[in-house]
């Protein structure tokens, strides 16, 4: 029997084709798998029992980062199409593989691209293993981790349509790429120290040298250790980095960046460092150390719990009991913390987006040199191009679970799934990196309230205009002291430095504001994210 199986959903950049190949080989069917842009297409030949087992395994054993939203299966007759290069089972010679991955073709349809995935534990172990050929490689990755959407030029997701297409694989990487038993089988960004991108420093000022590879990382670590400020190119853009326990360095960064109030994100070396500096509630470690690695807003230790108070500089988040913390998600960040050069390094670093005030995050060398070169003592960059910017995602903790504040790296561009028809969902007002909408979410079953205004950070007129008093369009209740329900944290941040809510230090963000929004009951499901 022959069968065609099409799987729609999040099947790009998550190792789905290698997964299908391994399952088909295990089951014993012949055929092909290809990426068609909006779906993965499988042609398989075998007995009915084998084909049924193949479908079951594809549905139940799919990669953790994938999501099959729909499956179409059809039996093929004698006159139906059969892909070129797919040999029937009877034509397979001894030693020849009966199932193979074939060249991708793009077709029209909705395509879901995987977000960038934090470095996995297996790659992290190889990164610090002196016997591994990818020892200290700043771009180590496999089918379970690595950059995805930020290096993508076009779909389908194949190496030649990413910025990694500029780096031909060496023979050893090509062998792993083609080996079904390898963890890097069909991993598009696969590379090593011999064939991959390279880190290097950019000359800043009169005394900064131009260094490459390990020497560049060692130099940058020394600048941080001396209280300097460095720009580091990550996955979705540059970060400005300094020692988060050095008050002088953090205060200088604030002054140079003209950021007097807004909290700065902190990257901790590991969970032990997070526990030492912050109060970690049940469930928060799983979010911090998951494959998405978002910034999570945590309460700073003040010594009242019986242990020592936090060592983080007060100016990391002035007058705020909370701090945004994340763990390293890119190999180069792990190397900045733990490069084996004998230099001491703080286990908590400020890692804030490198951008001029009101502008998007810098993503290439010209951006960072032109906009931020004057505030950096060193710049650590690389020659892998970032095609799409991606800021770090930010989450608060509300009612025992994560509450999305900014949805970006690790989550975007995956869709937000809802459990109601679109015509029943409240309107959404999106804004880009240079704009900001004012909105909030508040559960209620009686009405659908939303603010009637939005402001642009770049619009002087909107800053001068008085803000109208918002009211519920359905029930005419005023905000924020309406009787609809108790407010929950806003999804965006306010701007007034004199806000009483800022002074009280709400747990989601020092610069958050709360404005109630009544939403229908379908948005009040557990774990829903506005």
C-alpha positions in Angstrom: 0.0 0.0 0.0 1.0 3.6 -0.6 -0.1 6.6 1.5 0.4 10.3 1.4 0.4 12.1 4.8 0.5 15.9 5.1 1.1 17.5 8.5 0.3 21.2 9.0 1.4 23.4 11.9 4.8 24.1 13.6 6.9 21.8 11.6 9.6 24.2 10.4 13.0 24.4 12.1 12.2 21.8 14.9 13.8 18.7 13.4 10.6 17.4 12.0 11.9 15.8 8.8 14.7 14.0 10.5 12.1 12.8 13.1 9.9 11.4 10.3 12.9 9.7 8.6 13.9 8.0 11.8 10.3 6.8 12.5 9.8 5.6 9.0 13.1 3.6 9.1 12.1 2.1 12.4 8.7 1.1 11.1 10.2 -0.3 7.9 8.4 1.7 5.3 9.9 3.2 2.1 9.3 6.6 0.7 10.2 10.3 1.2 9.6 13.3 3.4 9.8 16.9 2.1 9.1 20.4 3.4 6.4 22.1 1.3 6.4 25.4 3.1 3.1 25.4 4.9 3.2 21.6 5.7 5.5 18.5 5.7 4.5 15.9 3.1 5.2 12.2 3.6 4.9 9.5 0.9 5.2 6.1 2.4 4.9 2.5 1.1 4.4 -0.6 3.2 1.7 -2.8 4.7 -1.4 -1.3 6.2 -0.1 -2.2 9.7 3.2 -0.4 9.0 1.5 2.7 7.6 -1.0 2.8 10.5 2.0 2.5 12.9 3.8 5.3 11.1 0.8 7.7 11.5 0.4 6.8 15.1 4.1 7.4 15.8 4.1 10.7 13.9 1.2 12.0 16.0 2.4 10.7 19.4 6.2 11.1 19.2 6.6 14.5 17.5 9.5 16.7 18.6 8.9 18.7 21.7 9.1 22.0 19.9 6.7 21.1 17.2 2.9 21.2 17.1 0.9 19.4 14.5 -2.4 21.3 14.1 -3.9 19.2 11.3 -3.1 15.9 9.5 -4.4 14.9 6.1 -3.9 11.2 5.1 -4.9 9.6 1.8 -4.4 6.2 0.2 -2.8 6.3 -3.2 -3.9 4.2 -6.1 -1.9 3.0 -9.1 -2.4 6.2 -11.1 -1.7 8.7 -8.2 1.5 10.7 -8.0 4.6 9.2 -6.5 7.6 11.5 -5.9 10.6 11.3 -8.1 13.4 9.6 -6.3 11.1 7.6 -4.0 11.7 4.0 -4.9 9.1 1.3 -4.2 9.9 -1.2 -1.5 10.6 -3.9 -4.1 13.2 -1.8 -5.8 15.4 -1.2 -2.7 18.8 -2.9 -3.0 20.7 -4.3 0.0 22.4 -1.5 2.0 20.3 1.2 0.4 18.1 3.4 2.5 14.4 2.9 1.8 13.3 6.2 3.2 14.9 9.6 2.5 14.6 13.3 2.9 14.1 15.0 -0.4 14.5 18.6 -1.6 12.0 21.1 -0.2 9.5 22.9 -2.4 7.5 26.0 -1.4 3.7 26.1 -1.8 1.2 28.7 -0.8 -0.4 28.5 2.7 0.0 29.5 6.3 3.5 28.8 7.5 4.6 28.6 11.1 8.2 29.3 11.8 10.0 28.1 14.9 11.3 30.8 17.2 15.0 30.7 18.2 15.6 28.0 20.8 18.0 28.3 23.7 21.1 26.1 23.7 20.2 22.6 24.8 21.9 20.6 27.6 23.6 18.3 25.2 25.2 21.1 23.2 26.1 22.9 26.5 28.0 19.8 27.6 29.9 19.6 24.3 30.7 23.3 24.5 32.8 22.7 27.6 34.2 19.3 26.8 37.9 19.6 25.7 37.7 16.3 23.9 34.8 17.5 21.6 35.6 19.0 18.3 33.1 21.9 19.0 34.9 22.8 22.3 34.3 26.5 23.0 32.5 27.0 19.7 30.3 30.1 20.1 27.7 28.9 17.6 27.2 25.3 18.6 23.7 24.0 17.9 21.7 20.9 16.9 18.2 19.9 15.7 16.9 20.6 19.2 18.4 24.1 19.7 19.9 27.1 17.9 18.8 30.1 15.9 15.8 29.8 13.6 13.6 32.8 12.6 16.4 35.4 13.3 18.6 33.9 10.5 15.8 33.2 8.1 15.7 34.8 4.6 12.7 32.9 3.2 10.7 29.7 3.5 10.9 26.8 3.4 13.5 26.6 6.2 16.6 25.3 4.6 20.3 26.3 5.0 20.5 28.1 1.7 17.6 30.3 2.7 19.3 31.4 5.9 22.3 33.5 6.8 24.2 30.3 7.5 24.1 29.7 3.7 27.3 31.9 3.6 29.2 29.2 5.5 29.7 25.9 3.6 29.8 22.9 5.9 33.2 21.1 6.4 33.3 17.4 5.5 32.8 16.4 9.2 29.7 18.6 9.6 28.3 17.5 6.3 28.7 13.9 7.5 26.7 14.6 10.7 24.1 16.5 8.7 23.5 13.5 6.5 23.7 10.8 9.2 20.3 9.8 10.6 21.9 8.6 13.8 23.4 12.0 14.4 21.9 14.7 16.7 22.6 17.1 13.9 20.9 15.2 11.1 19.3 17.8 8.8 20.1 20.6 11.3 20.2 23.7 9.0 22.5 25.9 11.2 25.0 23.1 11.9 28.7 24.3 12.0 31.9 23.9 14.0 35.1 25.8 14.7 36.4 24.9 11.2 33.5 26.0 9.1 31.2 28.2 11.1 31.0 32.0 11.9 33.6 33.6 14.1 33.4 36.1 16.9 35.7 39.2 16.9 35.9 42.6 18.5 35.4 45.9 16.8 37.8 48.8 17.4 36.2 51.3 19.8 38.1 54.4 20.7 41.9 54.6 20.6 42.9 51.6 22.9 40.5 48.8 21.9 42.3 46.1 19.8 40.8 44.0 17.0 40.9 40.4 18.2 39.2 37.2 16.9 38.0 33.9 18.5 39.0 33.1 22.0 41.2 36.2 22.3 38.2 38.4 21.7 36.1 36.6 24.3 39.0 36.8 26.9 39.5 40.6 26.2 35.7 41.3 26.6 35.7 39.3 29.9 38.5 41.5 31.1 36.7 44.7 30.2 33.6 43.6 32.2 35.8 42.5 35.1 37.4 46.0 35.2 33.9 47.7 35.4 33.6 48.5 31.7 30.6 48.4 29.4 30.6 46.1 26.4 28.2 45.4 23.5 27.7 41.7 22.7 26.0 40.4 19.6 23.6 37.7 20.6 20.8 35.8 18.7 18.4 38.6 17.9 20.5 41.7 18.3 23.1 43.3 20.6 23.1 43.6 24.4 24.8 46.2 26.5 26.6 44.3 29.3 28.3 45.2 32.5 28.8 43.7 36.0 25.4 43.8 37.7 27.0 43.9 41.1 29.1 46.9 40.3 27.1 50.0 41.2 29.5 52.4 39.5 29.3 50.4 36.2 25.5 50.1 36.3 25.1 53.8 37.1 27.4 54.8 34.3 25.4 52.6 31.8 22.2 54.3 32.9 23.7 57.7 32.4 25.1 56.9 29.0 21.9 55.2 27.8 19.7 58.0 29.3 17.6 55.5 31.1 17.1 56.9 34.6 14.2 54.8 35.9 13.4 51.7 33.8 14.8 48.5 35.2 17.7 46.8 33.5 17.6 43.0 32.8 20.0 40.8 34.6 21.5 37.6 33.1 22.6 35.1 35.8 25.1 32.3 35.2 22.9 29.6 36.5 19.9 28.8 38.8 22.1 28.9 41.9 23.0 32.5 41.2 19.3 33.3 40.7 18.3 31.7 44.0 21.0 33.6 45.8 19.8 37.0 44.5 16.0 36.5 44.2 13.1 34.8 45.8 12.2 31.9 43.5 8.6 30.6 43.8 7.4 27.1 42.8 7.2 26.8 39.1 9.5 29.7 38.3 12.6 27.6 37.8 10.9 25.6 35.0 10.1 28.9 33.2 13.6 30.3 33.7 15.4 27.2 32.6 13.0 26.1 29.8 13.9 26.2 26.1 12.5 29.7 25.7 14.7 31.4 28.4 12.6 34.5 28.9 13.2 37.4 31.3 11.2 36.6 34.5 10.3 39.3 37.0 11.4 38.1 40.5 11.4 39.6 43.9 14.9 40.6 45.1 16.2 39.2 48.3 16.2 41.9 51.0 17.5 39.8 53.9 14.0 39.5 55.5 13.8 35.8 54.5 16.6 35.0 56.9 19.4 34.8 54.2 21.7 37.5 52.9 20.3 40.4 50.9 20.9 40.6 47.2 24.3 41.7 45.9 22.8 43.3 42.8 23.5 47.0 42.4 20.6 49.1 43.6 20.6 51.0 40.3 19.7 47.8 38.4 16.1 48.5 39.3 15.9 51.7 41.3 13.3 51.8 44.1 11.8 48.5 42.9 11.7 45.3 44.9 11.7 43.2 41.8 14.3 42.5 39.0 14.0 40.9 35.6 16.3 37.9 35.5 17.1 35.4 32.7 19.6 32.6 32.1 22.1 32.3 29.2 20.5 31.1 26.0 23.3 31.6 23.4 26.6 29.8 23.5 28.6 33.0 23.4 26.8 34.1 26.6 27.9 30.9 28.3 31.4 31.6 27.2 31.4 35.1 28.6 30.6 33.7 32.0 32.8 30.6 31.9 35.6 30.9 29.3 38.6 28.9 30.6 41.1 31.8 30.7 41.6 32.0 34.5 39.9 35.5 34.8 37.4 36.0 37.5 33.9 36.9 36.3 30.7 38.0 38.1 27.9 35.5 37.9 25.3 38.3 37.4 25.6 40.6 34.4 23.4 43.4 33.2 22.2 42.3 29.7 20.0 45.0 28.4 18.9 45.6 24.8 21.5 47.7 22.9 19.5 50.5 21.3 19.3 54.3 21.4 16.4 55.6 23.4 13.1 54.9 21.5 14.8 52.9 18.7 14.8 49.1 17.9 17.6 46.9 19.1 20.8 47.1 17.1 21.3 44.0 14.9 24.5 44.7 12.8 27.9 46.3 13.3 27.0 49.5 11.5 24.0 49.9 13.9 26.0 49.5 17.1 29.0 51.5 15.9 26.9 54.4 14.7 24.4 54.5 17.6 26.2 53.1 20.6 30.0 53.2 19.9 30.5 56.1 22.2 29.1 54.3 25.3 31.0 51.0 24.8 34.5 50.1 26.0 34.4 47.0 23.7 32.2 45.4 21.1 32.0 41.6 20.7 30.4 40.8 17.4 30.4 38.0 14.8 30.0 37.5 11.0 26.6 35.6 11.2 24.0 38.1 10.0 20.8 38.7 11.9 18.0 38.8 9.5 15.2 39.7 12.0 15.6 41.5 15.3 14.2 39.8 18.4 14.2 41.3 21.9 14.1 39.1 24.9 10.7 38.0 26.0 9.5 39.3 29.4 7.2 37.6 31.8 5.7 38.5 35.2 4.3 35.9 37.7 0.6 36.3 38.4 -1.8 33.9 40.2 0.8 31.1 40.3 1.8 31.2 36.7 3.7 33.2 34.0 2.1 36.3 32.6 3.4 37.6 29.3 4.6 41.2 29.3 6.6 41.2 26.0 6.3 38.3 23.6 9.4 38.0 21.4 12.5 35.7 21.3 11.7 32.2 22.2 7.9 32.6 21.5 7.4 34.8 18.5 6.5 34.3 15.7 4.4 31.3 16.8 0.7 32.1 16.9 -1.3 32.6 20.0 -4.0 29.9 20.1 -7.4 30.8 21.3 -10.4 28.6 22.2 -13.1 30.6 20.5 -14.0 31.7 17.0 -12.2 34.8 15.8 -15.4 36.8 15.5 -15.9 36.4 19.2 -12.4 37.5 20.2 -11.8 41.1 21.3 -9.9 43.4 18.8 -6.2 43.5 18.9 -4.1 46.6 18.3 -0.5 45.7 17.3 2.4 48.1 17.2 6.0 47.9 16.0 9.3 48.4 17.7 9.1 52.2 17.6 5.5 52.4 18.8 3.7 51.6 22.0 0.0 50.9 22.7 -1.7 51.4 26.0 -3.9 48.5 26.9 -4.5 46.0 29.7 -6.5 42.9 30.4 -9.0 42.3 33.1 -11.5 39.4 33.3 -15.2 40.0 33.4 -18.1 38.2 31.8 -20.4 41.1 31.2 -18.6 43.3 28.7 -15.7 43.9 26.4 -13.8 47.1 27.5 -10.7 48.4 25.8 -8.9 51.7 25.9 -9.9 54.1 23.1 -6.5 55.6 22.6 -2.9 54.6 21.8 0.3 56.6 21.8 3.4 56.4 19.7 6.8 56.9 21.4 7.9 58.9 18.3 4.8 61.2 18.2 5.4 64.5 19.9 1.7 65.4 19.3 0.5 62.4 21.2 2.8 63.2 24.1 1.4 66.7 24.3 -2.2 65.7 24.0 -4.2 65.1 27.2 -5.2 61.5 27.7 -8.9 60.9 27.5 -10.6 59.1 30.4 -11.3 55.5 29.2 -14.7 53.9 29.7 -16.2 50.6 28.9 -17.9 50.7 25.5 -20.5 48.1 26.4 -21.5 48.8 30.0 -20.3 52.5 30.3 -18.4 51.9 33.4 -15.4 54.2 34.0 -11.9 53.0 34.6 -9.9 52.4 36.7 -12.3 52.4 39.6 -15.1 50.5 37.9 -16.9 47.7 39.6 -16.2 45.1 36.8 -13.5 43.1 38.5 -10.1 43.4 40.2 -7.4 44.7 37.8 -4.6 42.4 36.7 -1.2 43.6 35.4 -1.0 45.5 32.2 0.5 44.0 29.1 2.3 47.3 28.3 4.2 49.8 30.4 3.3 53.4 31.5 5.6 56.3 31.1 5.0 58.7 33.9 8.0 58.7 36.3 5.7 60.1 39.1 3.2 57.3 38.9 2.1 56.1 42.3 2.1 52.6 41.1 5.7 52.9 40.2 6.6 54.1 43.7 4.7 51.2 45.2 6.8 48.7 43.2 4.1 46.5 41.6 5.5 42.9 41.2 5.2 42.9 37.4 7.4 45.9 36.6 8.4 49.1 38.2 7.2 51.0 35.1 3.9 49.2 34.7 0.6 50.8 34.9 -2.8 49.1 35.4 -5.8 49.8 33.4 -8.8 47.5 33.5 -10.2 45.8 30.5 -13.3 43.6 30.6 -12.9 40.5 28.4 -15.3 37.7 27.6 -15.2 34.5 29.7 -13.3 32.5 27.1 -10.1 34.6 27.9 -10.3 33.6 31.6 -9.0 30.1 31.1 -6.1 29.0 33.3 -2.7 29.9 31.8 -4.1 32.2 29.1 -1.7 34.9 28.0 -2.9 38.3 26.8 
